[in-house]
Each structure stands twice: as structure tokens, then as C-alpha cells.
Amino acid sequence: MTLIQHPGSDRQLAAISIDAGLARDIMLMLTDAHALIESLASSQAPAAVRQAAAAALRDADSPYTPASLAAALDQTATWLHQARRNATAGLPLAP
């Protein structure tokens, strides 16, 4: 699990309804953000870039590191993709 869990949150339920087009756009945005942050956190990135990315998250009081944020974004995009696919699985295709 890459998303940060808070005590008691496993007993909470949230449900939202969004249209498939918006779900697709959010999924694409999360995928792009994941690619960008993963690149910033990569050992291939210059040390100054990695340090700046980590500092930006610390300054924002984020509980994430660049690497854990990239993993959480990937997991969230995957969940959204699966939810979108499952929600439309039984619908007939338009002619």
C-alpha cells in the first residue's frame, strides 16, 4: 500500500459519481503527474533536482517523499482505471 493510511480510515466509506470522460481525464492527469514526479525522484535526475523535489514536499508539509508520491499517484490512477472499466463493463457499445 503506497497511499498513506490514517488511523480509523479503513472503516470509512466514500463514494462519488463522475462521468466516464472526467474519470478518463483525471486518470490521464494522474498518469502524467506520476511520470513527472517519478522522473524527478529518479536516480537519473540531477541531485539538485531530486533535492528540490524533496524540499518542495517538505515545505508543503507533505507526508510523502517524491518516490512515495509517485507510487501513490500510480496506485490511484490504477484504481481509477479499474473503477472506470468495471463501471462500464456491462454497457453495450454505441453503434
C-alpha positions as a printed NumPy array, in Angstrom:
array([[  0.   ,   0.   ,   0.   ],
       [  1.589,   3.26 ,  -1.088],
       [ -1.167,   5.622,  -0.019],
       [ -0.749,   6.966,   3.484],
       [ -3.294,   5.459,   5.842],
       [ -4.701,   7.356,   8.789],
       [ -5.939,   5.589,  11.94 ],
       [ -9.579,   4.579,  11.568],
       [ -9.741,   5.388,   7.859],
       [-10.176,   1.724,   6.981],
       [-13.687,   1.939,   8.46 ],
       [-14.766,   4.931,   6.425],
       [-16.57 ,   4.824,   3.116],
       [-16.649,   7.49 ,   0.473],
       [-18.484,   7.291,  -2.805],
       [-18.521,   9.761,  -5.643],
       [-20.113,   9.749,  -9.05 ],
       [-18.277,  11.254, -12.001],
       [-18.855,  10.815, -15.679],
       [-16.59 ,   8.489, -17.664],
       [-14.987,  11.338, -19.62 ],
       [-13.992,  13.163, -16.459],
       [-12.711,   9.921, -14.921],
       [-10.587,   9.368, -18.032],
       [ -9.196,  12.924, -17.865],
       [ -8.361,  12.573, -14.161],
       [ -6.69 ,   9.227, -14.829],
       [ -4.579,  10.754, -17.628],
       [ -3.631,  13.717, -15.425],
       [ -2.582,  11.395, -12.591],
       [ -0.568,   9.286, -15.035],
       [  1.238,  12.397, -16.321],
       [  1.883,  13.663, -12.787],
       [  3.212,  10.221, -11.862],
       [  5.628,  10.234, -14.818],
       [  6.867,  13.721, -13.957],
       [  7.352,  13.058, -10.241],
       [  8.904,   9.661, -10.879],
       [ 11.4  ,  11.374, -13.202],
       [ 12.188,  13.994, -10.544],
       [ 12.724,  11.264,  -7.941],
       [ 14.777,   9.034, -10.235],
       [ 18.45 ,   8.401,  -9.612],
       [ 18.879,   9.552, -13.234],
       [ 17.786,  13.079, -12.254],
       [ 20.497,  15.513, -11.153],
       [ 20.986,  15.626,  -7.382],
       [ 19.861,  19.271,  -7.266],
       [ 16.549,  18.322,  -8.934],
       [ 15.956,  15.437,  -6.517],
       [ 16.742,  17.69 ,  -3.574],
       [ 14.454,  20.451,  -4.864],
       [ 11.585,  17.984,  -5.328],
       [ 12.055,  16.642,  -1.787],
       [ 12.309,  20.173,  -0.383],
       [  9.103,  21.247,  -2.135],
       [  7.22 ,  18.376,  -0.498],
       [  8.734,  19.139,   2.915],
       [  7.827,  22.826,   2.52 ],
       [  4.246,  21.779,   1.769],
       [  4.258,  19.618,   4.928],
       [  3.583,  16.596,   2.733],
       [  3.891,  13.192,   4.378],
       [  5.203,  11.896,   1.028],
       [  8.683,  11.674,  -0.406],
       [  8.953,  12.151,  -4.184],
       [  9.257,   8.374,  -4.659],
       [  6.301,   7.534,  -2.39 ],
       [  4.19 ,  10.252,  -4.053],
       [  4.97 ,   8.784,  -7.476],
       [  3.944,   5.334,  -6.227],
       [  0.731,   6.678,  -4.664],
       [ -0.187,   8.502,  -7.894],
       [  0.394,   5.315,  -9.882],
       [ -1.77 ,   3.323,  -7.478],
       [ -4.55 ,   5.932,  -7.581],
       [ -4.537,   6.07 , -11.388],
       [ -4.699,   2.269, -11.495],
       [ -7.665,   2.189,  -9.086],
       [ -9.489,   4.84 , -11.104],
       [ -8.845,   2.963, -14.344],
       [-10.178,  -0.253, -12.799],
       [-13.252,   1.514, -11.388],
       [-13.979,   3.101, -14.783],
       [-13.533,  -0.237, -16.564],
       [-15.727,  -2.068, -14.04 ],
       [-18.433,   0.612, -14.19 ],
       [-18.711,   0.368, -17.961],
       [-18.154,  -3.404, -18.306],
       [-21.822,  -4.257, -18.754],
       [-22.739,  -1.389, -21.047],
       [-23.315,  -2.088, -24.728],
       [-21.031,  -0.306, -27.144],
       [-22.594,   2.55 , -29.11 ],
       [-23.068,   1.821, -32.819]])
